């Protein structure tokens, strides 16, 4: 009996040796959503729950070989992009996306780790804006990342709304501006706009610091797109998944950050 074709999600990102973010979080998220996960490792980090201690960028030719291997054998429904450390890596990934044209691209513009460690070279910001942003189905920056991308300060709700509009004007097809860094009281507001649907996804602000939340959110959107959800519903479901995963989170290391409970969040999903 022939087995059915499975739609895969590909993450192009950095590896987190601590297991809470990056490629590791992406693959856990894909698995929790019942989607086959592929990976192309664009960076290696020496990392734990207290911070990033070193970053190594593999050979560009090897990155392209990983991408070609994935696209040549698997039916890829969505590509999720995370940490791309420099302009050369961004150019490599953009060239592959232009060659293979996957149906959906979720861009998480990883620039600074939760610990404050810088994860993006100075020459990469322009490449990110001009090469990847126009190829993305949706971009999912947090507040500091959106400030870097737009050059605007985001200190209020009105600033956040303006930043979403600015990112759309820069070529983003859809934007989800994550609100965790913006003080809006007891709630977190994630602002979404795709030019047709304009929505706020609101959740309780939890008294904890999550690790890998941005990676996981983008990967959950990617997995939901693979499962056939329209983009606004894929985003809404992903934000709900993050809240459940945070509520069930745990501390495996000596740092204060909470690692997400992916499979508990999947088990608690509405049926």
Order of alpha helices (4+ residues) and beta strands (2+ residues): beta-alpha-beta-beta-alpha-beta-alpha-beta-alpha-beta-alpha-alpha-beta-beta-beta-beta-alpha-alpha-beta-alpha
